[in-house]
Amino acid sequence: LWTPSGVAGSSGGGAGFNLGGKRYFSDLDFSPFVAAGFGYRGIQVSHDDADSDSANGFGAYAGGGATLFRTHDTHLTADVRYDVNFFSLSNLDQGKQAHGLMLTVGMGFRDFFL
């Protein structure tokens, strides 16, 4: 879990909805890409010995990665994104916006049930 300012006994979580796109550089089975998007998300942080805080608002991301087996019905994707929230947690981070790197590895399906 993300720990604000490295404080022990802290926990956090969040959820959001993002809308974005990818630009692939190849039509081959292995294809690198760049990605960008924006969305609406919320985060909540709590401490064992301090106030809890939550906030929601808009944010954006940009990054890149690669897709393996892109021309197959089942493919693998890995990407790294830099994510920035355009809102802050007022009690815990003194008005600073949350941001950081995200690493995602996933599996995709095309026309799997059709």
Secondary structure, DSSP 8 states (H G I E B T S, - for coil): ---GGG-TTEEEEEEEEEEEEEEES-SSSEEEEEEEEEEEEEEEEEESSS--EEEEEEEEEEEEEEEESTTSSEEEEEEEEEEEEEEE-TTTSTT-EEEEEEEEEEEEESSS--
